[in-house]
Amino acid sequence: MANALISIQIIPKTKNGEDVIPYVDEAIRVIEESGVKYEVHPLETTMEGELEHLLKIIADMNERMIQMGSRNVISQVKILYQPDGIEMGDLTEKYRP
């Protein structure tokens, strides 16, 4: 069972003020390629997994933004670390139909 949930909103600084959506799409692709469980929400994406692995994914996301031409990246991150295990459903199941 996963020991962490991390929600991230990535905000790349584009070269010429271009739309950031292609950058965000690529950041989500980095998460997808990692194989962790995740959910995309309107203002952030939440990942479920081992804390160290999730932090590495965030580093990879930031690096991908730079490779795409971003000058810098702001990553707003929320972390829930629970060594005995946590899943997204533990926090949201009562709100699901």
N, C-alpha and C positions, 0 to 999 in steps of 0.2 A: 504494500500500500504506500502511496505517496506520502511524503512528510511535509509538503509545502504547496501552497497556492500562491501564485504571483500574478498580479494584474499589472499590465504595462500599457501606457499610452506613449507612443514614440512620436516626437515632433522634430522632423529634420529641417534644417535651414537649407533651402534650395538655393542654387546658384543665382538665378535671376528671378526669384519669386514665383517659380512655376508651381502648379498645383501639386500638393503633397500626396494626393491619393495614390499615384503609382508607387511612391516610396513606401507608403503604408502597406499597400498590397504586397510589396516585396518583403517587408518586415514580417508580415503574416506568413508568407511563403517560407521564410527561415524557420518559423515555429513549426509549420506543417512538415518541413523536411526533417525536423528533429525527431519526429515520431511521438512527442508527448501529447497527452490529451489537452485540448484547448477549446475555448468558446470565444467567438468574436462578438463583442457588444458594441453599441454605437460609439462609445467614447474610450473604450479600452478593450484589451484582449486578456483573458484569464487563462493561465496555464496550470497544469497539475503535474507534480513530479517530485523528484528529489531536489532539494534546495540548490546544491552545487551545480547540478545539471541545468536547472532553470536559469541560474545566474550566468552560466556559460552561454546559453541561448541569447540572453539579453546582450552580452558582449558581442556575439555574432551578428545580432540585428544591427547594433550600432556600427560595426565594421562594414556591414553591407551598405548602409546608408552613405558612408564615406566613399566606398567604392563606386557608388552610383553618382557621386559628384556633390553630395551634401558637404557644406563647409563645417558644420557641427550638428550635434544631435542632442536634444533634451529627452531624457527618458524619465517619465513619472511612473514610479513603481510603488505598489503596495504588496507587502509580503505577510503571509500567515504561515508561520513555522510551527508545526505540531509534531514532535518526534514520534508519538505513538500512532500517527497516521491521520490523514485528512483527505477528503474528496470534495469536489465542487458540490455534489448532490447533498452532502451533509449540511450545507448552508442554505441550499435553495429548494430542497425537495418539497417543503410545505407550501411553496408558491407555485408549484407545477400543477397543471390540471390532471 
